[in-house]
């Protein structure tokens, strides 16, 4: 099982107000033979969400630690293909599918690596479907 993992789905495993059966089912299917690809941006999104979550009292310190430990057990691979060429690809996808450039990074990675996209973000999910990218089912 190889997928691009969006931060929205990964955060649902640890933020109490964002729990999702869909995210839990996806996590249960992840195995040692899986590869979950994330753009480099993913790490910044996760760190920011956990920082802001703590600041706003959405998540306790021990829960953020538990979530970070969970991420350490996952078969994550970080795609670092960035640079001048990436700007054009991300801008094109963002404009074509009315996405932020951040969300376009997930779509671009899924397209380039010919992988499905695991996301709970409705707009990104719809864009991926329109682009012919496989997405997880609710």
C-alpha positions in Angstrom: 0.0 0.0 0.0 1.8 3.1 -1.2 0.1 6.5 -0.9 0.8 10.2 -0.5 -0.2 11.2 3.0 -1.8 14.6 3.6 -1.4 16.3 6.9 -5.1 16.5 7.4 -5.4 12.8 7.6 -2.3 12.3 9.8 -3.4 15.0 12.2 -6.8 13.2 12.7 -4.9 10.5 14.5 -4.1 12.8 17.3 -6.2 15.9 17.5 -9.3 15.1 19.6 -11.6 17.4 17.7 -10.5 16.0 14.3 -10.9 12.3 14.8 -12.0 10.3 11.8 -13.0 6.7 11.2 -11.7 7.1 7.7 -8.3 8.1 9.1 -8.3 5.3 11.6 -9.2 2.7 8.9 -6.4 4.0 6.7 -3.9 3.7 9.6 -5.0 0.1 10.3 -4.1 -0.8 6.7 -0.6 0.6 6.8 2.0 -2.1 7.0 5.8 -2.5 7.0 5.6 -3.1 3.2 3.8 0.3 2.8 5.4 3.5 1.8 3.7 6.8 2.7 5.1 9.6 0.7 5.0 13.2 2.0 6.2 16.4 0.5 8.8 18.2 2.7 6.1 20.7 3.5 4.3 18.0 5.5 6.7 18.2 8.4 6.2 21.9 8.7 2.4 21.5 8.6 2.5 18.9 11.3 4.8 20.9 13.5 2.7 24.0 13.1 -0.6 22.2 13.7 0.8 20.6 16.9 2.2 23.9 18.1 -1.0 25.8 17.5 -3.0 23.0 18.9 -1.1 23.2 22.2 -1.3 27.0 22.2 -5.1 26.9 21.8 -5.5 24.0 24.3 -6.8 21.7 21.6 -4.3 19.0 22.4 -2.3 18.1 25.5 1.4 17.9 25.6 1.4 14.1 26.2 -0.9 13.7 23.2 1.4 15.6 20.9 4.3 13.4 22.1 2.2 10.3 21.4 1.4 11.5 17.9 5.0 12.3 17.1 5.9 8.8 18.3 3.2 7.3 16.1 4.7 9.2 13.1 8.1 7.7 14.0 6.7 4.2 13.5 5.2 4.9 10.1 6.9 4.1 6.8 7.2 7.7 5.8 9.4 8.9 2.9 9.9 12.6 2.4 10.0 13.8 -1.2 12.3 16.7 -1.5 12.1 17.4 -5.2 11.8 21.2 -4.9 13.2 24.2 -6.7 12.5 26.4 -9.7 10.7 23.7 -11.7 8.4 22.8 -8.8 7.2 26.4 -8.6 5.7 26.2 -12.1 4.1 22.8 -11.5 2.6 23.8 -8.2 1.3 27.1 -9.6 -0.3 25.4 -12.6 -2.0 22.8 -10.4 -3.1 25.3 -7.9 -4.7 27.5 -10.6 -6.2 24.6 -12.5 -7.9 23.1 -9.4 -8.4 26.2 -7.2 -6.0 24.9 -4.6 -3.4 26.6 -2.4 0.1 25.9 -3.5 0.5 23.9 -0.3 -2.3 21.5 -1.3 -1.1 21.4 -4.8 2.2 19.9 -3.4 0.3 16.8 -2.4 -1.5 16.5 -5.7 1.7 17.0 -7.7 3.5 14.4 -5.6 0.7 11.9 -6.2 0.7 12.5 -9.9 4.5 12.4 -10.3 4.9 9.2 -8.3 1.6 7.7 -9.7 0.2 7.1 -6.2 -3.1 7.5 -4.5 -3.8 10.4 -2.2 -4.9 9.9 1.4 -6.5 13.2 2.5 -9.5 14.3 4.6 -9.5 17.7 2.9 -12.6 17.9 0.8 -11.3 20.4 -1.8 -8.0 18.5 -2.3 -10.0 15.2 -2.5 -12.2 16.7 -5.2 -9.3 18.1 -7.1 -7.5 14.8 -7.0 -10.5 13.0 -8.4 -10.8 15.5 -11.2 -7.1 15.1 -11.9 -7.6 11.3 -12.1 -5.7 10.6 -8.9 -7.0 7.7 -6.7 -8.2 8.9 -3.3 -9.2 7.0 -0.1 -12.9 6.2 0.2 -15.0 7.3 3.2 
